[in-house]
Amino acid sequence: MAKKSVKKLTPSLRMPSFSEFDKVLDNFRRDMEKSFFSFPRIDFPSFPKLPESGCDVIDEGKQFRMKMNVPGLKKNEINLNVTDNSIEVTGEHKEEEKKKNFLRKERHSMSYYQTIPFSEKIVPGKVKAKVTDGVLDVTIPKAKPTPVQKKRSVKIQ
């Protein structure tokens, strides 16, 4: 008796090309965008907006100077935590609702948090801060002052 040879059929595992893979991902991305844009938009007209809090950090050689907008916060509502290379600013304002019959209420409680890292070591024990007209002004002495670079004028032709 002769034995019959049996060929095993294996599926062809071909690696897709990058262009095919890229097309699949583009189609997937497009489908996801379409599905998210199909959701109705929800607006919260009474939802409180975050306060505009800008922060400037100035290198003055011997110290850093930080000026930060903290609108609506009083000095007793602001906390500063200082390490030897960063400063953490937190603030919280709570509105008291003594009178309940508001005709309009747009001012809300708010909280604020930001950490500012420094590129040089600072002296945490000598940091001074004050608040004037909604601006927090912080003086942060450096452990090693940066030498002031000499400036030279260049004539433009």
TASUL-V856521 format. One record per backbone hydrogen bond with DSSP energy under -1.0 kcal/mol. CO is the residue of the C=O (numbers start at 1). NH is the residue of the N-H. If there is no record, write none. Layout:
{{CO/NH} {CO/NH}}
//
This chain:
{{12/14} {17/21} {18/22} {19/23} {20/24} {21/25} {22/26} {23/27} {24/28} {25/29} {26/30} {27/31} {28/32} {29/33} {30/34} {31/35} {32/36} {33/37} {36/39} {44/47} {54/69} {56/67} {58/65} {60/62} {61/146} {62/142} {63/60} {64/140} {65/58} {66/138} {67/56} {68/136} {70/73} {74/77} {77/92} {79/90} {81/88} {84/122} {85/118} {86/83} {87/116} {88/81} {89/114} {90/79} {91/112} {93/110} {100/102} {110/93} {112/91} {114/89} {116/87} {121/143} {123/126} {124/127} {128/139} {130/137} {132/135} {134/70} {135/132} {136/68} {137/130} {138/66} {139/128} {140/64} {141/123}}
//
